[in-house]
Amino acid sequence: MAFLPLPQPFDFELTTERFRRFGRDLTSLWHEGGLHRVVGGREVRLAAAPGGVDVEPLDAETEAVAAVVLGLPFDLDAFAAWATGDEVLAVAVPRLAGFRPSLWPDPFDSLVGTVIAQQVSLQSALAIRNRLVQRLGVRAGEAWAFPTRERVASSDEAELRTCGFSRAKAGTVLGIARSDLDLAALAELPDDEVKARLTALRGVGEWTADWFLARHLARPHAWPWGDLALRKAVASLYGGLDVRDARARFHPHENLSAHYLLLAQRTP
């Protein structure tokens, strides 16, 4: 294996926790102590190593994906310094030292995955997602590649319904796949414009757009206040504080605060 050094501290188990918490994710597959993904048609395995991770195979393409999956775009040093001024995060951040929120490398995967998770449990969303992956995706080794935009666009409502999609969500996903919106180009736009373009798509609301900003683009001010788990975490950890009122409290690190609060709530 080839070694990829990462800023320290880094905790591989905490960083990949969400790929085990809610069930078996075929596209980010935890298998025999490592995380398996498909990159460019090849299966890539990430495993813990002192000072970073082992990546097999490691080249420019797989390193770029690994860096995103392992949350390298985040500035954890600045966040940790800022968090000392908050009574909850001042305890949670050192306890979760080395946690880097994982990101979705592909915008289409990110957006469709978030649509699938609308108004259902994450366990249910993962089951639907896995059925979609097995029906329209491609397997490489243990892991599967998420279906391409072109493959989903060539599908139809009936096929998506067999995967567990509601009629509304099937229409939304097909609309995204067949739209002329350049999802990759959204990375060049400010947050408000990204949200405006996404919510112009039928079935894509503010919650979905906020998670796209948070989990794909790693925007520091993304605050998915509509998320039920985040609402519960904020209320529980801050004595009933409303999640919308809380946003200003976590500026300028709203996104990282959300991820750390969610993990702190899951691992008390």
Stockholm file with secondary structure:
# STOCKHOLM 1.0

chainA/1-268         MAFLPLPQPFDFELTTERFRRFGRDLTSLWHEGGLHRVVGGREVRLAAAPGGVDVEPLDAETEAVAAVVLGLPFDLDAFAAWATGDEVLAVAVPRLAGFRPSLWPDPFDSLVGTVIAQQVSLQSALAIRNRLVQRLGVRAGEAWAFPTRERVASSDEAELRTCGFSRAKAGTVLGIARSDLDLAALAELPDDEVKARLTALRGVGEWTADWFLARHLARPHAWPWGDLALRKAVASLYGGLDVRDARARFHPHENLSAHYLLLAQRTP
#=GR chainA/1-268 SS CEEEECCSSCCHHHHTTHHHHTSCCSSSEEETTEEEEEETTEEEEEEEETTEEEEESCSHHHHHHHHHHTTTTSCHHHHHHHHTTSTTHHHHHHHTTTCCCCCCSCHHHHHHHHHHTTTSCHHHHHHHHHHHHHHHSEEETTEEECCCHHHHHTSCHHHHHHTTCCHHHHHHHHHHHHSCCCTGGGGGSCHHHHHHHHHTSTTCCHHHHHHHHHHTSCCTTCCCTTCHHHHHHHHHHTTTCCHHHHGGGGTTCHHHHHHHHHHHHHCC
#=GC SS_cons         CEEEECCSSCCHHHHTTHHHHTSCCSSSEEETTEEEEEETTEEEEEEEETTEEEEESCSHHHHHHHHHHTTTTSCHHHHHHHHTTSTTHHHHHHHTTTCCCCCCSCHHHHHHHHHHTTTSCHHHHHHHHHHHHHHHSEEETTEEECCCHHHHHTSCHHHHHHTTCCHHHHHHHHHHHHSCCCTGGGGGSCHHHHHHHHHTSTTCCHHHHHHHHHHTSCCTTCCCTTCHHHHHHHHHHTTTCCHHHHGGGGTTCHHHHHHHHHHHHHCC
//
